Amino acid sequence: LYKLLFHSKVEESMLYEDPAGEEPSTYMAAVSKVREILSSESSSENLSQAAQQLFSDLYSTEIQKQLDMGRYKAAKKTPTCLEASVLEKGTALVAPTTTDNIWSNEESIAVLSHCLQKAIETPKDQLLEEFDKDDELAMRFVTAASNLRSSVFGIEPLQSLYSAKGIAGNIIPAIATTNAICAGMQIVQAFAVLKKQLELEQKKEPDGE
């Protein structure tokens, strides 16, 4: 979601849906509206309304659409749409500043709204397109968005800002470690193949003489 709203190439986001595609998107119109407001530095009121529509489309309308299409029939847990009352209460709340408490759905909505407001106030050359765990706005936004999605899909446990930052910090080292292990196993296998070929060549030598 962060990349969908803040990256210059919106199509690079995994959530991107082509508005001109055969299947109409439930949330791309709202995404385009929020991106337009962020780029034009419109009023906070316009941003608040557009953001609330986006959250509703993404966490409620889209989920209901997928349920109606039977996409989750085989799922262990059936996702639930985010209630309209949660969106209304969340947009009216002051965003929490705690780092070690798990935010409620309403508080997560408040954090997302606050992050978008901060984004419109941030100079464009200082607003990161890519997620960075060391950027406060990006980290708060991703924590709130992921917890809302986890809540909708019944994924546990939810994460505090502190925990989410720790998880994000371990992703790149984990990828590097996995790559190193795979590369090492490939080298070991290559040595085994070469050894076998050498043994076969050595067995052929007496016969050749």
C-alpha positions as MATLAB code, in Angstrom:
seq = 'LYKLLFHSKVEESMLYEDPAGEEPSTYMAAVSKVREILSSESSSENLSQAAQQLFSDLYSTEIQKQLDMGRYKAAKKTPTCLEASVLEKGTALVAPTTTDNIWSNEESIAVLSHCLQKAIETPKDQLLEEFDKDDELAMRFVTAASNLRSSVFGIEPLQSLYSAKGIAGNIIPAIATTNAICAGMQIVQAFAVLKKQLELEQKKEPDGE';
ca = [
       0.000    0.000    0.000;
       2.893    2.358    0.755;
       4.295    1.941   -2.748;
       0.806    2.192   -4.258;
       0.376    5.674   -2.790;
       3.877    7.131   -2.706;
       5.945    5.568   -5.501;
       6.285    7.509   -8.763;
       5.574    4.278  -10.680;
       2.298    3.119   -9.168;
       2.243    0.000  -11.355;
       5.194   -1.413   -9.393;
       2.967   -2.026   -6.392;
       1.599   -5.555   -5.957;
      -1.788   -4.001   -5.199;
      -1.905   -2.120   -8.485;
      -4.847   -2.915  -10.742;
      -5.142   -1.530  -14.253;
      -8.165    0.821  -14.283;
      -8.638   -0.054  -17.943;
      -8.624   -3.795  -17.251;
     -11.508   -6.163  -17.948;
     -12.396   -6.470  -14.261;
     -13.161   -3.088  -12.712;
     -11.118   -2.231   -9.639;
     -12.902   -1.355   -6.430;
     -10.156    0.865   -5.053;
      -7.938    2.261   -7.830;
     -10.167    5.316   -8.331;
      -9.675    6.193   -4.653;
      -5.938    5.503   -4.961;
      -5.691    7.877   -7.918;
      -7.589   10.554   -5.979;
      -5.286   10.309   -2.954;
      -2.181   10.378   -5.161;
      -3.538   13.433   -6.972;
      -4.132   15.256   -3.690;
      -0.685   14.338   -2.367;
       0.995   15.639   -5.497;
      -1.029   18.857   -5.665;
      -0.892   19.630   -1.929;
      -4.655   20.127   -1.675;
      -6.476   20.920    1.554;
      -6.479   18.559    4.530;
     -10.247   18.218    4.265;
     -10.022   16.895    0.718;
      -7.311   14.456    1.757;
      -9.314   13.235    4.756;
     -12.362   12.472    2.626;
     -10.321   10.761   -0.080;
      -8.400    8.711    2.484;
     -11.571    7.536    4.196;
     -12.969    6.443    0.833;
      -9.740    4.577    0.068;
      -9.780    2.721    3.388;
     -13.424    1.785    2.860;
     -12.782    0.536   -0.670;
      -9.650   -1.391    0.276;
     -10.665   -2.983    3.567;
     -14.398   -3.385    2.993;
     -15.650   -3.098   -0.599;
     -12.776   -5.102   -2.094;
     -13.086   -7.823    0.552;
     -16.835   -8.122   -0.018;
     -16.241   -8.340   -3.761;
     -13.818  -11.234   -3.288;
     -16.244  -12.977   -0.915;
     -19.086  -12.650   -3.433;
     -16.847  -14.199   -6.085;
     -16.109  -17.159   -3.820;
     -12.380  -16.513   -3.711;
     -12.047  -17.606   -0.079;
     -14.209  -20.753   -0.008;
     -11.217  -22.981    0.705;
      -9.619  -20.586    3.210;
      -9.243  -21.721    6.815;
     -10.389  -18.296    7.959;
     -12.933  -16.287    6.041;
     -11.965  -12.589    5.883;
     -14.319  -10.022    7.343;
     -14.977   -6.548    6.021;
     -13.889   -3.613    8.137;
     -17.012   -2.019    9.587;
     -17.966    1.521    8.602;
     -18.072    2.515   12.286;
     -14.377    1.615   12.617;
     -13.508    3.931    9.732;
     -15.613    6.770   11.148;
     -14.167    6.466   14.649;
     -10.632    6.027   13.344;
     -10.634    9.139   11.203;
     -11.863   11.150   14.209;
      -9.179    9.862   16.606;
      -5.811   11.390   17.382;
      -3.142    9.019   16.128;
      -1.374    7.139   18.949;
       2.346    7.679   19.449;
       3.070    4.504   21.419;
       5.624    2.084   19.999;
       5.152   -0.980   22.219;
       1.341   -1.238   22.294;
      -0.691   -2.964   19.593;
      -3.025   -0.459   17.981;
      -6.735   -1.162   17.649;
      -8.296   -1.052   14.179;
      -9.580    2.440   14.908;
      -6.123    3.560   16.014;
      -4.560    2.027   12.890;
      -6.972    4.028   10.720;
      -5.993    7.136   12.703;
      -2.295    6.395   12.105;
      -2.823    5.948    8.354;
      -4.755    9.214    8.172;
      -2.069   11.013   10.164;
       0.704    9.608    7.940;
      -1.062   10.846    4.815;
      -1.439   14.266    6.408;
       2.271   14.290    7.263;
       3.068   13.237    3.707;
       1.237   16.198    2.221;
       3.226   18.494    4.537;
       6.571   16.876    3.701;
       8.661   18.334    0.845;
       8.443   15.974   -2.114;
      12.220   15.521   -2.281;
      12.181   14.257    1.325;
       9.271   11.822    0.936;
      10.606    8.316    0.355;
       9.164    6.348   -2.563;
      10.429    3.046   -1.207;
       9.718    1.686    2.264;
      12.528    2.212    4.758;
      12.294    0.866    8.304;
      14.328    3.808    9.568;
      11.826    6.336    8.205;
       9.227    7.083   10.895;
       6.389    7.913    8.503;
       6.968    4.807    6.380;
       7.289    2.517    9.399;
       4.124    3.805   11.084;
       2.176    3.642    7.819;
       3.222    0.056    7.045;
       2.584   -1.127   10.608;
      -0.942    0.281   10.610;
      -1.749   -0.989    7.102;
      -0.418   -4.496    7.768;
      -2.290   -4.778   11.078;
      -5.541   -3.760    9.405;
      -5.047   -6.365    6.696;
      -4.109   -8.975    9.309;
      -7.255   -8.121   11.245;
      -9.423   -8.467    8.139;
      -7.901  -11.851    7.242;
      -7.690  -13.158   10.805;
      -3.899  -13.330   10.817;
      -2.325  -13.399   14.271;
      -0.542  -11.982   16.090;
      -0.857   -8.305   15.303;
       2.327   -6.307   15.788;
       3.293   -3.231   17.722;
       5.351   -0.588   15.952;
       8.435   -1.787   17.840;
       7.887   -5.443   16.837;
       7.090   -4.577   13.221;
      10.303   -2.593   12.939;
      12.260   -5.574   14.240;
      10.623   -7.859   11.690;
      11.283   -5.410    8.858;
      14.915   -5.152    9.934;
      15.345   -8.915    9.671;
      13.879   -9.342    6.197;
      16.917   -8.242    4.157;
      19.465  -10.151    6.306;
      17.249  -13.246    6.028;
      17.158  -12.957    2.239;
      20.941  -12.524    2.094;
      21.458  -15.550    4.345;
      19.108  -17.701    2.263;
      20.882  -16.698   -0.936;
      24.259  -17.511    0.602;
      23.057  -20.961    1.734;
      21.617  -21.748   -1.708;
      24.808  -20.598   -3.452;
      26.907  -22.732   -1.080;
      24.786  -25.826   -1.751;
      25.132  -25.277   -5.495;
      28.928  -25.171   -5.179;
      28.921  -28.372   -3.094;
      26.784  -30.089   -5.731;
      29.050  -28.835   -8.505;
      32.113  -30.312   -6.719;
      30.263  -33.642   -6.370;
      29.523  -33.724  -10.097;
      33.118  -32.836  -10.995;
      34.474  -35.491   -8.620;
      32.256  -38.133  -10.198;
      33.378  -37.156  -13.682;
      37.030  -37.276  -12.601;
      36.564  -40.775  -11.153;
      34.973  -41.947  -14.405;
      37.841  -40.504  -16.431;
      40.376  -42.222  -14.185;
      38.626  -45.588  -14.659;
      38.773  -45.168  -18.433;
      42.514  -44.524  -18.584;
      43.811  -48.169  -18.204;
      41.420  -49.402  -20.891;
      42.591  -46.687  -23.223;
      46.202  -47.788  -22.887;
];
